[in-house]
Structure formats: structure tokens, C-alpha cells
């Protein structure tokens, strides 16, 4: 190994493969800087916790804007749900490449394993990632690199091919064994790391895409509550649990909040890209009281911006057959 070319940036997700690839390369003497890319679709806290528990110092970079832009029309399409894995990986490498100079690093690595995921980790898909990112010649995938075409760091001898591995397939047994040998203290179970592969979540996301409402504000609440489409510009969210209400409350800013005036229970958040009329509030309130078991069939709902609830409206519960068309998920 050429000693002046041994520093790499690593895509870090907090998953098993992304942890062991860093530990593995470090065990071979490379200096690895794990980079975690944050978007509303990933579980930031989980990744941060995994890094901490395994004594890894990660860099965190928010790529929400770039990721949303890509998500609207991914060149290589979506997987089973709304997961544009090829474009997503390509984008991440492209952005990571832009940080090589900042961290004085020479190449990039990732914990991708050949054939682990049918859509994004077969040979063609990895080649497509290379194309999308346009910087593919600087990528090394140490867990499978012996099965993959050589890239610049291998050709130049910065990375010794014979030290790389030849893992392929969906089984995690080899990686679990490596985790033990490399002293990894904790790692998450397989799957569940990306909301773009979650059935319920992606139904709500599809609704935003269909109505051209994909932006940070509308995405902020997508993981919580019941969701309703009031009209083409307007959505209603109704919280399901107290924990959910407590999580959402500090995030509220300009949204209209609705709540039963005289009984405790869930609250509703109305989000719209146009002015919210009294008609919208009335309809949303009639849905809200349907989901409050303590509310009367006709009851008072109070509303206003971010818990300055200075207005009252009296409404009747919406009928079951009228409610159905508004339900998203
Ligand atoms: S599962 Fe999610 S984070 Fe992973 S590549 Fe696919 S879209 Fe990106």
C-alpha cells in the first residue's frame, strides 16, 4: 500500500455492513472517515447511536435537498416501494466525492455486498451507480471487491486487491462473524433502515408526489399520525398517540392546529399550499372528532396557528361513508 494514499471516506448508514467495512479497513491500516448522510427518510438517531456504541467518529451531512430532487424522477426508477436505490447510492457517492478534498481523502468505500439486494447490489446495478455518480472509478467495495472490476485505488496499488473480500449473497453470517472478530459491540437487525421501503409511509409519500407537494415542510410529519387528503392542495394529519403528539408538537410552526375544546384527545394538523378556508377547517374538524372517542357527535373544535387556538367551530362527526375518500393511510 502506498502510504500517502490510505485515507478514504466511507458511506455510513449505521447498518451492520457499514460498520464492519470501516472496522475491517481500519484493521488493515487504512484511515477511514465514516460519513452519514441525513435525510427525512433515514433514522438519524439510530445511526448516531450505532456509531457511538462502536466508538466511531462519524461526519454527518444533510443531503435532504439533493435527495428530494432525485426522488421525484429517479433515472433508474424505484424498487418495490418508493426506494430509488441505484440513484440514491449514485447520488451519495457523487456528494461524497465532493468532500474528498475537504477531508484530504483519496478514495471512497462502502459496505455494499454483491447480490445482497436484488435491485441495487447486482453487478449491473453497481455499474449503474458508477455511471450515476460519475466518480465510480474512485469507489472500492471491500466486502465484495475481489468479485468486482478493479477501480483506480486497486490499479494504482493504494488498496491491495488480495486483502479485499469476496462476500456475495443475502446471508449475513460472514458479516456477523466478522463483527465478532472485529470487536463490533452492537449492530441493528437487517432491514428497516430506510422509510422509502416502508409500505405505509410510501403510500403517504406517493400522495405528496401525486400532488406535487414534495418538500421539506410536508415531509416533516409524514412518519406520524393518520393522513387525509382534504383537497389537491391540502392535507390533514391526526395524531394517534400521546407519544406521537409530544413528538410532533415542537415541530409545529405555521400549520393550523385543530383540537376538541372540551375533551382531551388527538389534535389535527392542517397543511396546505394555499390559503386555508373555513370550509377546510370545518371538514377537518368533522374528521378530527370522528377520531376522538370522548367527543360528542356534535362538538366544539378550537383552532389556530401553533397552539394559539383562539377560534372555535361547532361541527358534527363525519359519516363513515363520507370519510373514506379522504383517507390516505
Ligand atoms: S434503501 Fe433507501 S437509503 Fe438505501 S439505497 Fe435504497 S433508497 Fe437509498
Boltz pocket constraint, residues with backbone or C-beta under 6 A from the ligand:
constraints:
  - pocket:
      binder: B
      contacts: [[A, 82], [A, 83], [A, 84], [A, 85], [A, 86], [A, 88], [A, 89], [A, 120], [A, 194], [A, 195], [A, 196], [A, 197]]
      max_distance: 6.0
